[in-house]
Amino acid sequence: MKADFQSNLQSRLEDPSLAADPSLEDMWDHLKFSIAMASEEVLGFASKKNKDWFDENNQEIQELLVKKRSIDCLLYFHISYLQNNLGGPVPPPTPLKARAIVLDLMAHYF
């Protein structure tokens, strides 16, 4: 792997696409790009190491996530509606007020 990376990097650094008299910034950009591309090609990207603490394919969890997202949208639209009808910005609700609004929206729509 080390030899593959070194040869890949060497070939990228010898690439004649760099101008005949490059500036220091151009040389630095070429070096950064060459290292990044050689690393990506030889090593790839790290995959997820830690498993999620819940099963993303669980139907019950997916239904709860859909409800949560829809409630978030309803809360956003409720605040937008208040802003438009009151003619100006509305301060964000306190946590207790937001909870009351969410519970009211849940009772109304679910």
Order of alpha helices (4+ residues) and beta strands (2+ residues): alpha-alpha-alpha-alpha
